[in-house]
Structures are given as structure tokens and as C-alpha cells.
Amino acid sequence: MPIPTIQPLLLPVLQIVADKAEQSVEEIRKSVKDNPKFKLTPTEVKQTHPASGINVFVNRVAWALAHLVMGRAIKLRGKGVYRIAKRGRAILKQDPSELTIKELH
């Protein structure tokens, strides 16, 4: 399976952040990487963009986190540390099957 784009990562990342009081970006990435839904291979996780050299997986998780912060579903507690916000809990309480960028903003 290819590395998921940003939108399919939104709900799983929100659920991961909700699992603990606070989580580091490294813990979040590990949880996404290990999520059986995505079936990511080690090669996919290490893939870089040909023009920029940026790690694609790291970049997409970062964008998912940024959209969740901008949508006030999670809060940035410090450098690379996130926690669920009241709005994020309300979203999860509705038990959505997916979450879109449009719904966040």
C-alpha cells in the first residue's frame, strides 16, 4: 500500500493523540507506521521526495498534525508534543468513519 495522503491520516492521527494525555511526534509517527490499516513497509517509511529529499511519510504526518492543530482538534503543548483538545474529543465522540480537511476548518 502506498503512503497515505494527508486526509486519510487525519482521523487515525487524532485517535492516536487521544490515546494518551500527551504524545510526542515520534510516538505518533511510530503508531501510524505500526497501524495495520496502512500496511506500510520499511521502504515506504524511508521514501524521500526526489526533488526535495524530504521524507514523504514524515512530511504527511506533519501536515496531518498541522491541519488538526489549525482545526483546533489537537493542541501543540511544546516542541513536538501534542494533546487532544475539547473539539477533538467532540469529533471522536461522533464516531466518524473518516475526517476531512474541510470538516476541520
C-alpha positions in Angstrom: 0.0 0.0 0.0 1.4 3.4 -0.8 2.0 6.0 1.9 -1.5 7.5 2.6 -2.1 11.1 1.7 -2.8 13.7 4.4 -6.6 13.4 4.5 -6.8 9.6 5.3 -4.3 10.3 8.1 -6.4 12.8 9.9 -8.7 10.5 11.8 -6.1 7.9 12.7 -3.7 10.6 14.0 -6.5 12.2 16.0 -7.3 8.8 17.5 -3.6 8.2 18.3 -3.3 11.6 20.0 -6.4 10.9 22.1 -4.9 7.6 23.4 -2.6 9.4 26.0 -2.5 12.7 27.8 0.3 13.9 25.6 2.3 12.3 22.8 5.5 13.2 21.0 5.6 13.5 17.2 7.9 10.4 17.3 5.4 8.4 19.2 2.6 9.5 16.8 4.7 8.5 13.7 5.5 5.1 15.2 1.8 4.5 15.9 0.9 5.4 12.4 3.7 3.3 10.9 2.6 0.3 13.0 -1.1 0.8 12.2 -2.2 -2.4 10.4 -4.7 -0.3 8.4 -1.9 1.3 6.4 0.4 -1.8 6.0 3.5 0.4 5.5 6.7 -1.3 4.5 10.1 -0.1 5.9 10.9 1.1 2.3 7.8 3.2 2.2 8.5 4.8 5.5 12.0 5.7 4.3 10.9 7.1 0.9 12.1 10.6 0.1 10.7 13.1 -2.4 13.0 13.1 -5.4 13.2 16.8 -5.8 13.4 18.0 -2.2 14.9 14.9 -0.4 12.2 15.3 2.3 10.9 12.1 3.9 7.4 11.6 2.5 5.9 9.7 5.4 7.3 12.3 8.0 6.0 15.1 5.9 2.5 13.7 5.6 2.2 13.0 9.3 3.4 16.6 10.0 0.8 18.0 7.6 -2.0 15.9 9.3 -0.9 17.2 12.7 -0.8 20.8 11.3 -4.4 20.5 10.0 -5.6 19.0 13.3 -3.9 21.9 15.2 -5.4 24.5 12.8 -8.8 22.9 13.2 -8.4 23.1 17.0 -8.8 19.3 17.3 -5.4 18.9 19.0 -3.1 21.3 20.8 0.7 21.7 20.5 1.9 21.5 24.1 5.6 22.1 23.3 8.1 21.4 20.7 6.8 18.2 19.0 4.3 17.3 21.8 0.6 17.1 21.2 -2.6 16.5 23.2 -6.2 16.2 22.3 -8.4 19.3 22.6 -12.1 19.6 23.5 -13.1 19.8 19.8 -11.1 16.7 19.0 -12.9 14.8 21.8 -16.2 16.0 20.4 -15.3 14.8 16.9 -14.3 11.4 18.2 -17.5 11.1 20.3 -19.4 11.3 17.0 -17.5 8.1 15.9 -16.8 9.3 12.3 -15.6 6.8 9.7 -13.4 9.5 8.2 -12.4 13.1 8.8 -11.8 15.7 6.1 -9.8 18.8 6.0 -13.0 20.7 5.1 -14.7 19.4 8.2 -11.8 20.6 10.3 -11.7 24.2 9.0 
